[in-house]
Amino acid sequence: MFASLSLKRLLALLLTPYGLLLLFWVMFVGTPNSLQELWRMVGLTTTVWVAVIFILGGFSGRFAPWRLLWQLVPQLNDALFPDLNGVWSGKTSSNWPIIERLKLAAASREKINDGELDGIALKDDDVTLTIKATLFTLRVSAELHGTGSKSHSITERVSRDKRKDKFELYYVYQQDTFEPKSTDDSHHLGAASLAFDREKWALEGPYWTRRSWRQGLNTAGMISVKRASR
């Protein structure tokens, strides 16, 4: 998660507790009387803070120390980054019916117009996203209930869109389809860009795939999910 922070926010997150540790040292141990004692104080404080950071970063469960802090101070979801851990349920809306109509028209040499394509409804499918995050890692997995296809993220990033003043989740994933049809691949890559709405605890945005791209069957659409559980 640190990779998605601006330098200013990262320094604020790191230095504020570091300064508190130094303050506690002075209060309970005393002010250093020499340069050697000063370096010893700074060295031990740094060691303690680095250990705390790595310990906190190693937890992703609901009761991880950093997640408890985020629950006690929910403003951190806006100030630093959102705690996206949990199960998110919703739907995908795919343009596959449009691609299928174009495929059938090409096979029969039938002429179609843009107006007809605009009138074709997208194909909805139930989807479940599972997001696991620590301070240092982020993983996204998904399951399409209509096809049983599953995917897992390969690269992920959460960053703030300055124009919208909203956080967005970007990730590239590999999807596995265990019983692919002739128009599908058993494995393909895809990507998604989902905007985070903290008031609704929802993620929504476009996705696109590299599925059967040589045949022009690579799909795109929208993902819309809400967090069902932490």
C-alpha positions in Angstrom: 0.0 0.0 0.0 2.9 2.4 0.6 3.7 2.3 -3.1 0.4 4.2 -3.7 1.2 7.1 -1.3 2.5 10.5 -2.3 5.9 11.4 -0.7 4.3 14.0 1.5 1.7 11.5 2.9 4.4 8.8 3.3 6.6 11.1 5.3 3.7 12.2 7.5 2.8 8.6 8.2 6.4 7.6 9.1 7.7 10.7 10.9 4.8 11.5 13.2 5.0 8.2 15.2 8.8 8.5 15.0 8.7 11.9 16.6 6.4 10.6 19.3 8.9 7.8 20.1 11.6 10.4 20.5 9.4 12.5 22.7 8.7 9.5 25.0 12.4 8.8 25.2 13.1 12.3 26.4 10.2 12.2 28.9 11.0 8.8 30.5 14.8 8.5 29.9 16.0 12.0 29.8 17.6 14.5 27.5 20.9 13.3 26.0 23.9 14.9 27.6 26.3 14.2 24.7 26.5 13.6 21.0 27.1 9.9 21.7 23.9 9.6 23.8 22.0 11.5 21.1 23.1 9.0 18.4 22.2 6.2 20.7 18.7 7.6 21.3 18.1 8.1 17.6 19.5 4.6 16.8 17.3 2.8 19.3 14.2 4.8 18.3 14.8 4.0 14.7 15.2 0.3 15.4 12.0 0.3 17.4 10.0 2.2 14.7 11.3 0.0 11.9 10.4 -3.1 13.8 6.9 -1.7 14.5 6.4 -0.9 10.8 7.3 -4.4 9.6 5.2 -6.0 12.3 2.2 -3.9 11.4 2.7 -4.5 7.7 2.7 -8.2 8.2 -0.9 -8.4 9.2 -4.0 -8.3 6.9 -6.6 -9.8 9.2 -9.5 -7.8 10.6 -7.7 -7.2 13.9 -4.4 -6.2 12.4 -3.1 -3.3 14.5 -3.1 -0.8 11.6 -6.6 -1.8 10.6 -7.8 -1.2 14.1 -6.3 2.2 13.9 -8.1 2.9 10.6 -11.4 1.9 12.3 -10.8 4.1 15.3 -9.8 7.0 13.0 -11.8 6.5 9.8 -10.5 9.9 8.4 -7.3 7.9 7.6 -9.3 6.3 4.7 -9.3 9.8 3.1 -6.1 11.2 4.4 -3.7 8.3 3.6 -5.4 5.4 1.8 -8.6 3.4 2.2 -8.7 0.0 3.9 -10.1 -2.1 1.1 -9.8 -5.4 2.8 -12.9 -7.6 2.5 -15.3 -9.3 0.2 -17.0 -7.1 -2.4 -20.2 -8.3 -4.2 -21.8 -7.0 -7.3 -21.9 -7.4 -11.0 -20.0 -7.1 -14.3 -21.7 -5.7 -17.4 -20.0 -7.0 -20.5 -20.2 -6.0 -24.2 -20.1 -9.6 -25.2 -23.6 -9.5 -26.7 -22.5 -6.8 -29.1 -19.4 -8.7 -30.1 -21.5 -11.8 -30.6 -23.9 -9.9 -32.8 -21.0 -8.6 -34.9 -19.6 -12.1 -35.2 -22.9 -13.6 -36.4 -23.3 -10.7 -38.9 -19.9 -11.3 -40.3 -20.6 -15.0 -40.7 -23.9 -14.4 -42.6 -22.6 -11.3 -44.4 -25.6 -9.4 -42.9 -25.5 -5.7 -42.8 -26.1 -4.0 -39.4 -26.0 -0.4 -38.3 -24.8 1.5 -35.3 -28.3 2.1 -34.1 -28.9 -1.6 -33.7 -25.7 -2.1 -31.8 -26.5 0.8 -29.5 -29.8 -1.0 -28.6 -28.1 -4.2 -27.5 -28.1 -4.7 -23.8 -24.9 -5.5 -21.9 -24.6 -9.0 -20.3 -24.7 -8.9 -16.5 -22.9 -11.5 -14.4 -22.6 -11.7 -10.6 -19.1 -11.2 -9.4 -17.3 -11.4 -6.1 -14.0 -9.6 -5.4 -11.8 -10.5 -2.5 -9.2 -7.9 -1.5 -6.4 -8.6 0.9 -4.1 -5.8 1.9 -1.3 -5.0 4.4 0.7 -1.8 4.6 3.0 -3.2 1.9 1.0 -5.6 -0.2 -2.3 -5.7 -2.1 -4.0 -8.7 -3.7 -7.2 -8.8 -5.7 -9.0 -12.1 -6.6 -12.4 -12.5 -8.3 -15.0 -15.1 -9.2 -17.6 -14.8 -12.0 -20.5 -16.8 -10.8 -22.1 -17.3 -14.3 -19.1 -19.0 -15.8 -17.1 -20.1 -12.7 -14.1 -18.3 -14.0 -11.6 -17.1 -11.4 -8.9 -14.5 -11.6 -6.0 -13.2 -9.5 -4.2 -9.9 -9.7 -0.6 -9.7 -11.1 0.1 -6.1 -10.3 -2.0 -3.6 -8.2 -2.0 0.0 -7.2 -4.2 2.4 -5.2 -3.7 6.1 -5.9 -5.7 9.3 -5.6 -7.1 10.8 -8.7 -6.4 14.5 -8.2 -9.1 15.6 -10.7 -11.9 13.7 -8.9 -10.3 13.8 -5.5 -11.0 10.1 -5.1 -8.9 7.0 -4.7 -8.8 4.5 -7.5 -7.8 0.9 -7.6 -5.9 -0.2 -10.7 -4.9 -3.8 -11.3 -3.9 -6.2 -14.0 -5.1 -9.8 -13.6 -5.0 -13.3 -15.0 -8.3 -15.1 -15.5 -8.7 -18.8 -15.6 -11.7 -20.4 -17.3 -11.8 -24.1 -16.5 -14.3 -25.2 -19.3 -13.8 -22.5 -22.0 -16.1 -22.4 -25.0 -14.7 -22.1 -28.6 -15.0 -18.3 -28.3 -13.0 -18.2 -25.1 -9.5 -18.8 -23.8 -8.5 -21.0 -20.8 -6.2 -18.2 -19.6 -6.2 -14.5 -20.5 -5.0 -11.2 -19.1 -7.2 -8.3 -18.2 -7.2 -5.0 -16.4 -9.5 -2.8 -14.3 -9.7 0.8 -13.1 -12.2 1.1 -10.2 -13.1 4.3 -8.4 -13.6 4.1 -4.6 -16.7 5.7 -3.1 -16.2 5.8 0.7 -19.7 7.0 1.5 -21.2 3.9 -0.2 -18.1 1.7 0.3 -18.3 0.8 -3.3 -15.9 0.2 -6.2 -17.0 1.0 -9.8 -15.3 1.4 -13.1 -14.3 -0.2 -16.5 -12.4 -3.4 -17.2 -11.1 -4.8 -20.4 -9.6 -8.1 -21.5 -7.1 -9.7 -23.9 -9.4 -12.7 -24.4 -9.2 -14.2 -27.9 -7.8 -11.0 -29.2 -6.7 -12.5 -32.5 -10.3 -13.1 -33.4 -11.4 -9.7 -32.1 -13.4 -11.2 -29.2 -11.6 -9.4 -26.4 -14.3 -8.0 -24.2 -14.8 -4.9 -22.0 -17.4 -3.6 -19.7 -18.0 -2.2 -16.2 -17.5 -3.6 -12.7 -19.8 -2.4 -9.9 -19.4 -3.9 -6.4 -20.1 -3.0 -2.7 -18.2 -4.3 0.3 -20.2 -7.2 1.8 -17.9 -7.9 4.7 -14.5 -6.9 6.2 
